[in-house]
Amino acid sequence: MKLKLTQVLTQVTKWLEKSFSKQQLLILISAVVGLLSGLVAVVIKNLTYLIQSLLGGGYISNYHNAYYFLFPMVGLLLVYLFTKYILKKEIGQGISTTLYSISRRKGFMRKFQNYASIITAPITLGFGGSAGLEAPTVVSSAALSTSFSKFLNLTQASRTLMIGCAAAGAMSSIFQAPIAGIIFAIEIFSLDLTLVSMIPLLVASVSSILTSYFFFGSDIILHTQLGEAFQISDVPFYIALGIFTAFASITFTKVYIYTFKRFSSFEKRINKIIVGGIILSGILFLVPQIYGEGYSTVNELLAGNHELVTENKFLKGWSSTWVIIAFLILLVIFKMIATSVTIAAGGIGGIFAPVLFIGSMIGHCYALVINVLGITKLPVSVSQYTLVGMAGLMAGVMHAPLTAIFLIAEITSGYSLFIPLMITAAISYVITSQFQPNSVYTMELAARGDLVTHNKDQAVLTLMNIHQVIEDNFKVLTDNMNLEQIVNEGVIKSKRNIYPVVDENHIFKGIILLDDIRTIMFDKSLYHEMSVVDLMQKAPDVIELNDCRMNDIMKKFQETDAWNLPVVKDGKYVGFISKSKLLTAYRQKLIEVTV
């Protein structure tokens, strides 16, 4: 049966290749990828809401405090049991996993990623984890797109484009914002903006949003209507908001990284779950508003329902604006901690929704302070600053200012906010990028040299595999050889003009060039007088296999003007990399990754 299915699939593939041009085939595939992304978004959302409704209703609703204390830890534990005993693999964290697949796995993702996040993300958030569903949706959609690409034998460039289509489709479906979805794929996944890539992205985005409309109708995540137009006199306030959101972005990133470092110090995963569960339970007991994604809280803010947002048994009898401001600031702090702890403790989720949550709180507080202090003659629009605050934090934390601008504009139909969005997002991004050159998504990958960027040269070098350019057909000499042995064991048996020298432990010591011994290698009177140590010289530079990336190797060739450089691993000789082999591999990879 399996053999027949394989034969049928092969015939279908051949028919598609004959019937459609490459561009037409990509457009057709992108439509299917968009449909799959929309379905993934629907499944993840509905599973999460189902778990939340089951846990929040009936018998459990009578013991709500016990629910907040118990279920965050249960959720983390269920994810742990699933990954250890059923999946038996680490799922990885969201967008970073997808970016790594592009840079180091030639656009292929592991099969289990097709469904792993679809199961674990709803469990994490449904049981009280504080994270977002956007990243898991993107990962699962991207994994399905690579499986589809593998079936159709697409090139690496086409596979990468389909991952971008999956990301665009996922964001388009979740937020019903097709343009923002496309820009998200371009900014985050460093896709080239060409006509060849744009059409598939458009098709995937439209296909996905149509899927979303079919299941959810016109219902959107954020509900607001802009009643006031932008005033030029508000420009200084939006500039200041950009500065505040930049500071908040830097703070969130530092909290996130610090939390991961602290949790990585735990040797046993169960300890992470216990500590993380206790922290989450305590925070949710104090401020249940940060539960899950938090979009309901954001919608209440946009509607001006402060009573519902600040509903808390500790605040009964307190209703002043300053108390509301203080409580919203508290929500910002707790949301940063809760999101970081949820993901660091092993929960599966993303930071997209938390970033929007925190940004809305900051923007809302900012507008309330302006109005309370009476800085302007007329009160400013609190809902506008709430929305612009989201864009500012998104631009800073995710290093995606264009996505931030178009997302907020699309989901609110607030194109009149374009100027404020551009001002705040640009300032937040510029300031944040000065202190943190990489986003939360890319920080770890950039540190390892595994990040693909919009810089074409840098991207090609990142995608290249160092092992494919190492040459090992050199005759190795030992440091105890004499000239006779050099001639007999090296010169006669080798077609190369360079000879690596190692000691008895195979530790690399230096090199001997044929030009250095050419004038004496036939003088037999020197055969037992001259040794390797006498003739050996230091290599211009050495490439450490464990530490060097292609970009570093290219710099070494430029700085030394050498034609061959030795490669070592933990000090032991491995082989050589030649400039000609490196440039040839570069040209081949450039052809592969160009759509």
N, C-alpha and C positions, 0 to 999 in steps of 0.2 A: 504493500500500500504506500509506504513511504517512498519507494523507488518510483512508482507511478506518479505520485505528487511532484517529485523532483523533476521528472521528465516533462510534466505539464507546465511547470513553472519555467523550465528552460525554454520550451516552445513559445510561451507567452513573452518571455524576455526577447527572444529572437524576433518575434513578430513586431514588438514595440520598436526595436532598433531599426527594423526595415521600414516601418510605416511612418516614423516620425524623425525629424531632424533632431540634433542634440538640443537645441534651444526649445523646440516644441516638447521634447520629452521632459526637460527640466520643468517647464511650465505645468505639464500634466502631473508630474510627481509632486510639485509644490502644492497643487490643489489638494492632493490626497494627504500630504503632510499637514496642511492647514486643517483639514477635516479631523485627522487624528488628534491634533493639538487641542481642537475645540472639544472633542470627546473626552480627552484626558482631563481638561479643566472641569468639565461637567461632573465627571466621576469623582474627582478629588473633592470638589466643593460639596457635592451631595453626601459623600461619605462622612465628611467632617461635620456637616450640619446634622446628619442622622445621629452620630455619636453624641453631639452636644445636646440634642433634643432628648435622647434616651437618658442621658445622665442628669439633665436639668429638670426633668419632669417627674410626675408621679410621686412615688414613695421618697425618692431622694430629695425632692424639693422641700420636704419637711425638715430636712437635716442639712441645710445648705452649707453651714460652716464646716460640717464634717466632710462634705463634698470637696470643698476647697483644700482642706488639709490632706485628704486621702488621694485624690485622683491624679494630680500632677506626677506624683511618684509612681503610681500604677502605670500611667502612660509611658513614662520613661522605661519602666521595667518591661512592659510588653514589647516595646521597640527593641530592647536589649535581647530578650528571649527570641524574638523573631530573627534578628540578625545573626545570633550565635547558633541557634539550634535548627532553624529552618533554612535561612538564606546561607549561613555559614560564610559570609563575606561582609566586609565593611562597605557601607553604602556610599560614604563620602559626603561632602558638604556642597550641595547645590551647584551654583554656577561655576565654582572653581573646578568641580569634577568635569563639567562639560568643556571648559577651557583647556584643561589638561588633556582631554581626549583629542582635541584639535591639534595641540602642539606636540604631543608625544605618542599618540596612538593613531595618527593619520586619519583622524575623523571617525574612528570606530569607538563605540561605547560598548561596555559589557552587557550581555543579554539580560542579566538580572536587573539592570537599571531600567528596563522596560516597565517593570511593575513594582519594584521595591519601594520607590517613593510614593506610589499611589496607595500603598498599604500603610506605610509607616507615618507619613505626614498627617493624614487624618487622625491616626491614633495619638500622635504627639499633641496636636492642637485640640482635638476633641476632648482629651482628658485634662486640659488646662494649660498646656504649653503656650508660651508667649512667643509666637513667630508668625511667619507668613506662608501662604500656599503657593506663591508665585514661582519661587525657585524650584520646588519639587515638581510643579507642573512643567516648567521648562526642561528639567532634566529628563523626565519620563517622555516628554514629546520628542526631545532631541534623540534619546535612545531608540525610540520607535522609528524615527527618520533614518538613523544610521542602519538599522536592520533592513529597512526598505531599500536603502541605497546599496547595501551589500547584495541583496537579492538581484538588483538590476545592474550590478557590476559598474557602478559609477566611479569616476575618478576621485582623487582626494579633494580636488577643488570643488567638485560637485557635491561631495559628501559634506564638506564644510558649509557650502551654501544651503544645503538642506537642513543642517543644524540651525543656521540662522533663520530659515523659514519656520522651523519648529518653534524657535524662541519668539519670533514675531507673531506667529499664530497663537501661542499660549498667552502672551500679554494682550493681544487684540481680543481674545475671547473673554479673558477675566475682566478687563476694564471696558470692553466695547470701545476701544480706542485704536483703530487700525493704523493710523499714521504713527502714533507713539510706539506701537508694536514694531513697526519697521525700523524706526530710529533706534529703539532699544537694541535690536539685533545688530545694527551697524555699529553703534557705540560700544556695546559690551563685548561683542564677538569679533570686532575689528574687520568687518567685511568691507570689501571695496565697493564703493558706490558707483556702479556702472549700469548701463542699460541692460546688460546681460544678467546682472544680479538683481536689479530693481524689479523687473517684471515678475520673477518667481516670488520675491518677497511680497509684492502687492497681491498676487494671486493667493498665496498662503494666508495672508492677513485677512483678505475678504472671505475666503473659504471658512476660516476659523470663526470669524464674527457672525457669519450666517448660521453656523452651527450653534453658537451661543444664543442668537435670537430665537432659534427653533426651540431650544429647551427653556430658556429664561425669559423670552420675550424682550421687552425694552427695559426691563429692570436693570439698574446699574448699581455699582457698589456704593458710590458717593452721591448723595442727593443734595443739590443746592441750586438756587437761582440767583443770579447776580442782578441786583436792582440798581446799583450805582455805577456810574462810569468812572474811568480813571481820571484823576485830577493831576495836573502837572505839579501842583504844590505838594503832592505826596511823595515826589521823587526822593527827597532826603530821607524820608522814613523807610522807603523800600531799600535804599542803600544801607541804612543802619540795620535793617532786618537781614540783609545779606551777610553783614558782619556777624550778627548774632548766630545765624544758622551755620556759618562757617565754624565758629567756636564750638557750637553744639555738635557739629559733624566730627571735628577733631576729638572732642570728648567721647562721643559714642564709639569711635574707632579704637581709641585707647582703652576704653572699658572692655570692649569686645576682645581685643588682643590680650589684655591682662587676664581676663577671665579664662581664656583658652590656655594661657600659660599655667595658671594656677591649677586648672582641672587636668592638664596633661601631666602634672606631677603625681597624680594618683596612679599607682601601679595596677590596681584592680578596677575594672569597669564598674563593678557593683558599688564601689565607694563613690564614684562620680554620681551614680544614680541616687544614692542616699543623700549626699550633700546637696546635689542639685534639687532633688525633690523637696527637701526641707526648706531650702531657700525659696523655691517657687510657692510652696504651700503657705509660707509665712507672708509673702508679698501679696498673694491672691486673697488671703484672709483680710489683710489691711485695705487693699485697693482692688476689688474684683473687676474694676473697669479695664484692667490691662489683660484680662482673660483673652486667649486666642489671638486672632488678628487685630481686633479692636476697632473694626470699621463702624460698628453700631455706636460706639462712643464718639467717634469722629463725626458721624451724621448728626448726633444730638448737639454737638458743638456748632456745626454749621447751621443748625436750626435755631441756635440760641437757647437751647434747653439746659441751662446750667444746673437746674435742680436735679435733673436725671443724671448728668455727668458727675456731679459731686455728691450724689446720694451715698451717704456713708454714716454708719451709726456713731462714729466719733465726731461728726460735724453737725449733729442735730442741734438746732438753735442758732447756728452760725450761717449767716447769709450775706455778709458784706462782700463787696467786689474784691477786696484785698484777700479775704479768706479763699475765695474762688481762685484767684491768681496763685496764691501759695499752694493750693491743692493741685492745680494743674502743673505747676513746677515739680511737685512731688511725683505726679504721674510720669513726667518726663524722666526723672531719675530712676524710678522703679521700673519703667519700661525698658530702659537701657540695660539695667541689671538683669531683669527677667529674661529678655531676649538672649542676651549673652549666655546666661546660665542654661537656658533651655537647649541651645545648640551645643554648647560645650559639654553638657552632661550626657549627650548622646541622642537628643531629640532630633528629628528630621524636619527641617523647615528653613525658611529664608528670612532675610532682613527687610524685604521690600515693604511689606505691610507695617512692621514696626517703625520703619523710617517715615512713612506717611503719617502714622499715629503721632510720633514725637514731633515731627514738623508742624502738624496741625496745632498741637498744644503750644508750641513756642510762638507760632504766629498769632494764635488766639490771645495768649497772655500779653504779647507785645501790643496788640490793638487795645486790649482792656486797660493797660497801663497808660497808653496815650490818652484814652478817653477819660480816665479817672483823674489824671493830672491836668486835664484841660489844655493840653499843648496846642490843639487846633481850635479854631473858632467853632467849627461844626464837628460832631463826632465822626470818626473814621469808620469805614465799613469793616466790622469785625470778621465777617465771613470771607471777605477778600483777603485780608491778612492771614487768615487761617489757611486758605488755599495756597497763597504765595509762600507761606512758611513751609508747607509740604515740599514745594519745588526747591526751595533753598536747601533743605536738608538732603533731599535726594541728590541734588547736584554735588553737594559736598561729600557725602558718604560714599555714593556709588560712582562718582566721577562721570556722571551722565547728565550734563546740563540740558542738552537738547531733548532727551527723553523726558526730563522733569518738566520742561516748558510745554511740550506738546501733550503730555499725559494730562496735566491739570487742565489745560485749555480744552482738551477733547471731552474728558469725563464730565466737565461742568458746562460745556458749550460756552465757555467764558473767554472767547477770543478777544474781548475787550480788555482782558487782563494780560495780553501779550507783553506789553511794555514792562509792567511791574514784574512779571515772571522772568523776563529776560534780564532785568537789572539785578534782581535778587539772586537768581540762579548763577549768573555770570560771576558776580562778586563772591558768592559762597564757594564756587568751584575754584576760582583763581587763588583765593586765600588758602583754602584747604590743600590744594595741590602743591603749594609752596612748602607746607609742613609734612604732607603725606603724599609723595609722588604717585602712589598706587592706591586703588580703592580696596575696600575690604575683600572684594571678590578676587583681586589680582595680587594682593600684597605677598602672599606666600609663594605664588607661582613666580613672581618677579624676582624674589630672593633666590629661588632655585634656578633661574634662567629658563623657565618653562613658559614664559608669557609671550603670546603672539600679539603684536600691536599693529597699528595702522602704518607704521614705518615698514615699507616693503622689504628693504634690505634686512632690517632687524627680524622681521617675521620669517623670511626665508632661512636665515641662519638659525633661528630657534627651532624650526621644523626639521632641520637636518640632523642626521644621526651620526655622532662622532665615530661610532664603531665601523660605519660603512666607508670611511675614508682612511682608516688606519691600514698601512702596508707592513707586512711582516716578513717579506722575502729578502731580508738582509742577513748576511752572515755575521753572527755574533762572535766577538773576540773576548777572551778573558784577560784580566790584567796581569797574568803570569806568563803570557806568551812572549816568545822572542820574534825577531824579524822573519826567520825562516818559517815559523808557524803562521805568521801573519800572511805571508805570501802563499803558502800551501793551503791553508784553511780558509783564508779570506779572499785574496785577490783572484786566485785561480778558479775558485768555486763560485764566485759571485759576479753578477753582471752589473752590480751597483758600484758607485764610486764613493760610498760612505759606509763605515763599519762601526756599529755600536760596541762599546766596551763595558763589560760587567765583571763583578767579582764572583767569588765562589757561591755567593747566595743570590746571584742574579740581580744584584743591586746595580743600577746604571751608574757608571763612573765618568763616561765621556765618549768622544768619537775620534776616529782616525779617518782622514780624507785620503783618497788615492793620490791626489796631487802632492800630499806631504811626503809620500814614500816613493813616488815615481822615480826619482833620481837615484835612489839607493837600493831599490828592491831587487836588483840583479847583482848587487855587489855581495858575493857570498862571504867575503871576509867580515862583513858586518852582521851576518846572520845570528851569531851567538853573542854579539856585543850589544846590539840594539834590542830594546824590549818595547812592549806596548806602552809602558809607563813613560818611556822617553819620547815616544811619538804621539801620544794621546793629547788631545786638546779639549777644552771645555766646550760644550754645546752652546750655541748662541742663546738658546732658551730651552726650557723643558715644559712639556704639556702634561699636567697632572690629570689623569683620566677621571678621577673622582671629583675634581673641583672645576675643571675648565669646561666652559660652554663654547659653542661655535663662535660667538661674538668675541670671546676672549682669545680664542685661537687666531682669528683673523687679525686682531690687534697685535699679537705676538709676531706674526709674519710681517706686518707693516713696520713695526718698531725695529726688528732685527734685520730686515731685508734678506732673510734666509730663504733657501729653497726647500729645505727639509728640516723638520724639527722632531726630536725624539719624544715618544709618549711613554710615560711611566705610570704605574699604579702602586701606590704605597712604596715608592722608591724603586720598584722592580721594572726592568725594561719590558715594554709591550710591543713597540714597533715605531714606525715613523709616519708622519703626515707630510705629504708634499704639497707645495703650493698649487701645482698643476692639478693634482687629484682633488684638492679642495675647491678650486674654481670650476672644475668640470662637474662636481657634485652640486655646486651652487646653481649652475645653469640648468641642470636637470631638475632640481627641486623647484626652481622658478617656473619652469614649464609645467610641472605637475600641479602647482597651486594656483596657476592662472586659469581662470574660467574661460 
